[in-house]
Amino acid sequence: GLGTIFAMLGIPLVTVTIRSARRKARLLRSGRPIEAEFLHVYVDKSLEINGKHPFRVAAQASDQVTGKLRRFNSLPIWVDPTALLKGRKVTVLMDSNGGEYLIDLSDVVDESAYA
């Protein structure tokens, strides 16, 4: 009985984690890069892990299809890269239809910094 309860709770968590990792790998491999202007780093209060809140990087760029300004937010990270990103542009990797994106911070933070 308890095993069934734990499985019902654990399977969705594992599924989400695997889908997120696959999405990230796909965008890193074949995403269309665009240069976005770094805006700021903020603390993500909507996510709490072990009593701490991770950081997210915000950037903006003009959408190449619509021409409108679009905002991008990074995956949660545990370090504040503000000093390294001030005055720089960041690379945003977009899928072919422009729906999914990933801010590539690989030149700024280590893979272990992701939440």
Sequence and secondary structure as in RCSB ss.txt:
>XXXX:A:sequence
GLGTIFAMLGIPLVTVTIRSARRKARLLRSGRPIEAEFLHVYVDKSLEINGKHPFRVAAQASDQVTGKLRRFNSL
PIWVDPTALLKGRKVTVLMDSNGGEYLIDLSDVVDESAYA
>XXXX:A:secstr
 HHHHHHHHHHHHHHHHHHHHHHHHHHHHH EEEEEEEEEEEE TT  BTTB  EEEEEEEE TTT  EEEEE  
 BSS  HHHHTT EEEEEE TTSS EEEE TTTS GGGB 
